[in-house]
Each structure stands twice: as structure tokens, then as C-alpha cells.
Amino acid sequence: MAKHGSFKRGTLVLSIAGFFNRVVGFAFNLYLIRLAGPEAIGLYRMVSPLYFTLLIVAGCGVPYALAKLVSEYAAQGDIRTPQRLLRLSFTLVLSVSVTISVLFLLASHRLATVLYQDPRVHLVIICLAPGLAIVALASIYRGYFQARQAMGIVAGAQIIEQLAHAGITILLITTLLGSSTSQIAAGMAVGMLAGELLGLLLLAGIFRCTGDRTPLGKATAPPSGTIPLLKRVMSLAGPVTAARLVAAGSSTVNLILIPARLRVGGLSLSAATADFGALTGIALPLIFFPNVVNLALATNLVPALSGEHARGDHPALRRRSALSLEMTYLLGLPVAICLILLAGPVAQVVYDYPAAEPLIAITAVGAVFAYLRQTSLGILHGLGRPGLAMVNYIIGVTADTALVWFLVARPEFGIKGAALASVANFTVGGLLNLCVVRRLLGPGSLPAPQRWGRPLPAAALLAGTVHFAHPLLVAHGLPAWAAIPVAAGGGLMLYLGALVLQGILRPQEFWDRK
């Protein structure tokens, strides 16, 4: 049984690791652009969409199923079935991922010449192909440790993998400077592969030392047959895999559709590409950059809720669901407000691209719903209902695509129509997930209506502080780049203080109470 303290610590540990990795990744990408040049990076990233799509298939959604089922059987006092589940999952993913890796490798030349029409991609594909099996196998260990609430191990492996990826890649690229563009791009692939391999070896080593010796319960339930276990795994993994493929497919559709509709609206190819880059490279990543706490919370919810669901502890399920959603709301409000009010300075000072200001402001409107959708997704996964989450996601994506088609080609909207479409996607998907959570768990599974309004005075204080502080700081000589975090940080401190004074933010009650 997962203690509430361990749930709190696990979320905190994953949040710290996620924030650290994003900062390292951001700095690494900036340095890599200067070191390797845009052409080599473009060549490397040309393969990324196909690689990550194949990675979804290679993992088969099994890590999620493993995390849920191990937690469930552990909560029932079964210490044998989780080990059998791990072996079954490992065998399944190993066979699928190795097969896909080999096929990807064998098709590398044809993919380079026919699909990408650039023979230089061939070497990149060869270097990336083994990563499909490595990442898929590492995800199995992560799912197992996640089920055991051993989030420190998961977080530590993620940090080491990111550091190894960045360090080895920089070393390789420095060595390869002066070589061909394809060799430099291949060096990036090898650096990523090395980081993934190190992460896998670390997780496997820790499991060898602790995995088989750590009891997951006090009694052993009658064993389940292999076929029933496999059916349970695939019944959970299938919808998750389908949803991720839909997400990958929608990204690909937008990659083609948005620039095409912009050109129908009268933009040149160069202008359409620039607008699309501003949306996908600036606005959307910005609203998800501070989302590490929410992502950690959603990840941690799966094993925690799985155990409570297996024990039939419905009051605990409703309380944890409501508290998690309320925490997400409290975190999402200040992010949305700061990005809306500081959209102009961020676009101009941080990115040196003032045209991104309206895109940042528009997408920030949907930030709260994007975060609520993510947390409610974790709740539905913990309840073993990924199929419902998939249906809701498809509905949101459909709304997104429809709005892109009708708005983007209209000159008065242009790329802002695509930003509005993203907001609609977040809002529709988030609201549908909340409705399903309420239907499955009943009253008390969502924050009470009055709790949605209580943080608004604190949010108004934050908005007023940011609105007046930023221009005042700049007028008094503070550098424009420094005025952004100072204004936002001051507003956030007042926001948190107001929440504490109102009695809304009480960490002990929020986390430790059942």
C-alpha cells in the first residue's frame, strides 16, 4: 500500500528531476544549435517523428499496464504475480521492440531515399535503430519501479540518462567538427543512444540488487495463468498505445495541414513556415515547460489509485482524485496568468520574435485545461479506463483539426486560428475527462464548486502585481530580461501567501489526509 507521505515524496522527487532535465535539455539544445549548426540538427530531427512513432509501437503501452497491475496485485497481498507480470512484459516488449528495430534498420536505405529523399538520413537511421529496443526495455523497469512507488530510482535514472546524453553528444560533436553533416547528425543519434543505454543498464542493475528481494505484500494470492495475465496487460496497454498513436498522427497532420492552410490564406511558404515554427517551437512548449509538477503528479497517480481501486477504497479514491485536481488548478492558474500578461516581454526579450506574442497569450488561456486533462488522464489510467481517455482525446483532436481547417486559412485569424484550435483541444479533452471521472467515482471526486472560485482573489493579486511590476521595474533601470522573472516571482510569492492566509493551501492536509 502506498503511503500518502510516499505519494508526496514521489511527486516531489519526480518534479525536481523533471525540472532539472528540462533546464539541462533547454541549455543543451541552445548549445547544440551553436555547436553543430541548424543543418545537422534539421537532418537529425527529420527522423524524430518516425522514430518516436515506432517507439510507441515498440513499447506497446505495456509499461503503463505493468505499473497499474503490479500496484493492484500488491495491494491484494500477491507477491508472486507482480514478478510474473514483469517477466511477461519484458518478454513481450523485447520480442516486439527487437523486431521493429531490425525492420527499421533493414529499411533504412529505402526510407532515406524514398520517404525523406535525402541519402544523408541513412546513417542517422542506422544509429537510431537500436534505441527502439533500448528505450522500450528501460520503460519496463520504470513501470515496475513506478508501481513500487520507488520514484527516486526513476528520477535518478532520468537525470543520469539526460546528463549522459548531453555530455556524450557534445563530446562526439566536438570530435566530429569538420566532418560531413550526416556524420555530425549521426553523432547526435549516438549520443542519445548512449544516454538511453546507460539508463537501461542502471535500472537493470538496481533491479538485480533490489527488485526480486523487495516484498510487495504479506501474503500470496493464488497464481493467475499466463494467458489471463497477457489478456489483462493488453486490455490496458492497447488503448494507451492507440491514444499515443493518435497523438503522433495528429501532430503529423498539423505539421502538414497548418502550413498548407496558411498558404491558402495568402502567406508565402517562408512566412507560413515561420508562423508554424512560432506556434510549435515557442508558444506550445512554453505552456508545458512549467508543467513538471503536474506531469509528476499524473505519473504518480497511476500506482497510487490502482492500489486503492484494488482494495475497493472508494472514499480514498474520491479524496485523492479531488485533491489532485485541485492542486493542478492551483498550479495552473498562476502559469496561465503570468504567460498571458508577460507574453509580449517573453516573445521580445527571450525569443527575440515579437510576432509570437499573441500566440503565447492565446495558448496560455488553455493552460489550466491542458493541465487538468493531464491529471485526469492519470486518474483514468489509475482506474484502468484508458479507453475512455482515448475517446476523449480523439474528440479533442477532432475539434482541433476542424478549427485548423476553418480558421487558419482566413487572413483575420491565420496562425492565431491554430492557437485557438489548440485551446479548444485542451478544453474539450479536459472537460470530457473531468465528466468521466465524476461519472466513475461519483460525488466528491472533483473539487467542490466553491473551491474553484476561492483562489480567484489570490489570482487577481498575482495578476495586478505582474501587470504593474514589470513596466515599473523596467522603467527603474532593471534589464528587460531580469524584470520578467522578478515580476513573475514576486507575484507568485504573493499568490502563495494569499492561498495560505485563506486556508486554501495547507500542505499537511492536502497531501497526508486520506
N, C-alpha and C positions, 0 to 999 in steps of 0.2 A: 504493500500500500504506500503510495506516495504521500509523504507528509506535506502539510502546507508550507512549512519552512523550506523544505527541499524544492517545492514548486517556485517559491520566491527566489531562492538562491539560484536555481537553474535558469530562470528567466533573466536574472541579473547577469549571470555569467555569460549566457548567450548574447545578451545585449552588448556587453563590453567587448566580447570577441567580434561581434558584427560591426560595431562602430570602429574598432581598431582595423579590421580588414577593409572597411570602406575607405578609411583615411589612407591606409597603405596603398590600396588599389588606385585611389584617385591620384596620389603622388606618383605612383609607379607609371600610370598611363601618361601623365604630363611629361615625365622624364623620358619615357619611351618614345613619345612623339618627337622630341628634340633629338634623341639619340639615333633612332632608326629611320626617321623620316616618314611622311604620310603615305608614300607609295608602298613601302614594305608592310606597313600596318594595314593598309587597304587590302593588300594581297592576302594577308593572314586572316583578316576579318571577313573576307569574301567567303571563306569556307565555314565560318562560325555558325550561320543559321542552319545549314545542313547537318553540321556536327552535333549541335545541341538537339536537333530533332531526332537524330539517330540515338543520341544518349537517352532520350525519353523512352524510346522503344527498348534499348538495351537494359534499362533498369526495370521496365515492366510495371512500375508502380509498387514493386514488392517492398521496398524499404518502409513505405507508409503502412502497408498491411502488416509487416513484421512488428513495427513499433506498436500498433494497436493490439494485435493478437497476443504478443508477449505480455503486455501490460494486463490484458484481460485474463489470460491463464494464470498469471502470477497472483492477481487479486483473488482468484478462486482457490489458491493454495496448490497449484500444479507446478512442480519444479522440473518435470520431465518434458512436457510438451514444448515449452519455450526452446529447449535445446534442439529438439527435433525440428521445430519450425525454422530455427537458424540454419540447420544443415540443409533442409529442403529449399529454403530461399537461396542459399548460397549455390546449390547445385543448379537451380532453375536459372538464376541470373548469370552464372558462369557460362552455361551452355548457350544461352541466348546472346550474351554480350560478346563472347568469343566469335560466334558465328557472324554477327554483324560486323565486328572488327575485321575479320578475314574478308568478307564480301566488300567492305569499304576499301580495303587495301587492294583487292583484285580489280576493283572498278576505278581505281584512282586515275589511271591514264585516260580512260574514256570520259570520266567526269570532267577532267581538266580540259580536254579538247572539245567536247560536245556541249556539256552543260555550261561551263564557265568560259569556254572559248579562250582560254589563256593557259598554255602549257606550263607556265611557271607555277601554277597551283598544284601540279602533280607532286612535287616534293613536300609541300605543306601537308597534303592529304596523307602521304606515307608516314610522316612524323606524327600526325594526329591520330591515326587509326588505332594504335594500341591503347590510347587513352579511353576509348569507349569501354573496354573491359575493365580497366583500372578504376575508373570513376564509379562504374556500376557496382563493382565488388566492394569498394570502400563505402558506398552508400548502405550496403547491407550491415556492415559493422556499426555505422552511425545510427541506423534504425534500431539496432539491438541496444546500444548504449542509451539511446534516447528513451527506449521503453523502460530501462532500469533507472531512469532519471539521473544518469551519470553525465550531466550536461558539461561538467568540467572537462571530461575526456573529449567530448565532441568539440567543444570550443577550443581546447588546446590543439587538437589536430587541425582545425580550420586555420588557426593562427600560424602554425608551423608550415602548413601547406602554402599559405599565402606568402609568407616570408621567403620560403624556398623558391616558389615560382618567380617572385620579383628578383631575388638575388641571383639565381642561376640564369634567368633570362638576360639581365643586364650584363652579367659576365660573358655570356655567349655572344650577345650583340656587339659588345666592345671588342671581342676577339674577331668577330666577323666583319667589322667595319672595313669597307673597301671591297668586300665580296659582292656577288650579284644580289639583286633584290630578292630573288627566290630563296637564296641561301639565308639571307637575313630573316625573311619571313619564316623559314623552316626553323631557324634558331629560336624564334618566339614560340613555335609549337613545341619544340623540345624542352624549353624552359617550363611551359605549362605541364607537359608530360612528367617532368622530373618532380615538380611540386605535388602532382596527384599521386605519383608512385610513393613518394615519401610519406604522404598522408595515409595511404593504404598500409604501408609497412608499419607505421606507428600504431594504427588502430589494431592491426592483426597482432602485433607484439603485445599490446596491452590486453587484448582479449586472451591471448595464450597464458598470460600471467594471472588474470583475474576472472575471465569470463566463465570458465567451467567450474570455478570454485566458489562463486558467489551465489548462495541460495536465493531463489526468487519467491519462496514461500515456505510454509512449515509442514505441509502435507503434500502428498502426491495423489492427484486425481487419476481415475482410470485413463489409460492412454487412448488417444484418438488414432484412427487409421490414417495412412499416408494420403489416400485419395480424398477422404473428407477434409483433411488439412489443406491439401492442394486446392480443393474447391473453395474453401474459405478464403485462402490467400488471393486467389484470382477474382473472387467476387468483390473483394475490396480493391485490389490492385487495378482491375480493368477500368472502372470509371475514372480513377485518378489518371491513368495513362491516357485515356480518351480526352479528358479535360486538358491535359498538358499539350496533347497534340492539337487540340482545337486552338489553344493559346498560341502555339507556334504557327499554326496555319493562319490565324487572324493577323499575326504580326507580318507574315509574308504577304497577305492580301493588302494590308495597309501600306506595305513597302512599295507595292505596285500601284494600288488604287489612288492613294493621296497625291503623289506627283502627277499621275495621269489626269485626275480631276482638276488639279491646279492649272495644268496646261490647257484644259478645256475652257477654264475661266480666263484665259488670255495671258498667262505667265509664260515666260521663256523656260527652256529646260534648265538653265542655270539658276534662275530665280526660284523655280519650283523645287529644285534640289536643296537650295539654301533654306527655304521655308520649312521643308520637311526635316532637314537637319536641326533647325532651331527647335522644332517640337519634340523630336525623338532624342536629340542629343543634349538639350538644355532643360526644357520645361518639364517633361515627364520624369527624367532622372532626378530633378530637384525635389519633387514632392515625395519621392520614395527614398531619397538619401537619408532623411532623419527617421526613417521607419524601422530602425533596427530593434527597438524595444517591442514594437507591435509584432514584428516578424518572429522574435524570440518567444513572445507570449503565445502566438499561434502554434509554433512548433511544440512548445511545452504543454499545450492544452491536449494534444492527441493522447499521450500516455496517461496524463492525469485523469481526463474524462473517461478514458477507456476502462481504467480500474474502477472508478465509481459506477460506471454503467454496468460493468460485470457484477458488481456487488448489489446492484439494484438500489443504490443510494440516491434516489431521485431528488430529495431536498438538497443534498450536496451538489448534485449536477446543476440544479437551477441556480443555487447561490454562486457557484464558480462561473457559470455562464454569464450571469448578470454583472458580477464584479469585473470580469474580464472585458466585457463590452463597455462598461462604464470607464474603466481605465483607458481603453482605446479612445473613447470620446474625449476624455480629459487631456490625453496626449495629442490628439488630432486637432483640437480647436486652436491651440497656440501656433502649431505649424501652419495651418491654413491662414490665420490672421497675419502672421509675420510675412509669409510669402506674398500675400495679396498687397500688403502695404509697402513692402520693400521690393516689389517686382522691378520697378524702374532702376533703383540703385544696383540691384543684383545683376540685371541684364547689362547695364552700362559699365559698372566697375569690375565685377567678377569675370564676366564673359566678353566684355567689350563688343557687345552685339545688342544695341538698344532696341532693335526690332523684335527681340524676344520678350519684351515687357508684357504685352497683352497676353501672350501665350502662357507665361508664368502665372499671371493673375487669374486667368480663366481656369487653368488646370488645378490651381490651388483651391478653387471653390469645391472641387470634388474630392479633396484630400481626405476629409473626415469619412466620407462614404467608402473611399478606397481602403482605408484602414479598417473600418467596420466590416467590410467584405472579407478582408484577410482574417480577422479574428473569428468571425462567424464561420468561415471556411474551416478553421481549426476545430471549432466546436462540432460542426457537422462531421468532420473526419473522425473526431473522438467518439462520436455516437455511432460510427460505422455507416454513415449515409453519404458517401461521396457521390453517388449517382445523382442525388438531389442537388448537390452543389454544382455538379457538371451541367445539369439542365439550366440552372440559374445563370451560370457563366455563359452558356450558349445564347441565352436570351439577351444578356447584356452585350455580348459581342455583336449580335444581330442588330440591336439598336445602334451600336457604334457604326457598323458598316452602312446602315441605311442613312444615317445622318451625314456620314462622309460623302456618300453618293449625292445627296440632295443639297448639301450646304457648300461643300468645298469648291464646286465649280461656279458658284455665284460670287462675282467680284466683291460684293459688300461683305462677304464672310471670308472667303479664301482659306488660308491655313487656320484662321480662328474657328472656322467651322469644324475642322478636325479636332481642335482642342475641346470644343463644346461636345463633340461626339464622344471623346474620352470621358468627360464628366458624366455624360448620360450613361455610359458603360459602367462606371464606378457606382453611380447612384442606383441604377436599376438592379445591378447584381447585388449590391449591399442590402437594399431594402428587401429583395426577394429572400436572401439568406436569413435576414432577421425574422421575416414572416415564417419561414420554415422552422427556425429554432423555436419560436414561440409555439408553433403547432405541435412540435415533437415533445417539448418539455413542459409546456403549459404555463400558467401564470407564475410570475416570479423569475422567469428565465431571462427576461430583458430588464434593464433598469426601469424603475417606476417612472411614470410620466413626469413627475415633478423634478426628478433628478436630472433630466435632460436640460431643464431650464436653470437649475441652481448655479451652474458655473458661468452663466452669461454675464453677471456683473464683473466677475474676475476677468472674463474675456474682454469686456468693454474697457476695463482698466488697462489691460495689456495693449489693446488697440490704440487708446489715447496716448499712452506712453510712447509707443513706437512712432505713431504719426507725428507727434510734436518733437520727440527727442532727436530723431535722425537729422532733420534740417537744422535744428539748433546746434547740434554737435558739429556739423559741417561748417556752419556759419562762424563758430568759435575756433575754427582752425584745425579740428581733428581731421586727419586724412580720410577721404571718402571710403576707402576700403576698411578702415578701422571703425568708422561710425556705424556700419551695418551690424557687426556682432555686438558692439556696445549697446546700441539702441534695443536690439532684439533681446540681449541678455538681461538688460535692466527691466524690460517689460516682462520677461519670463519670471524673473525673481518676484516681481510684484504679483504676477498671476498666481504663482505657487503660494506666496504668502497669503493672498486673499482666500485661496482654497482652504488653507489650514485654518484661518480665522473663522471661516464659515462652517468649519467642521466637515467639509466635503472630503478633504484629503487627510485620512488617518491611516498611515501605512500599516499599523498593527492590526487594525480591524479589517482593512482592505485585503490583506494577504492571509492572515493567520486564522481568521474566523471561518468556521465551516459553513 
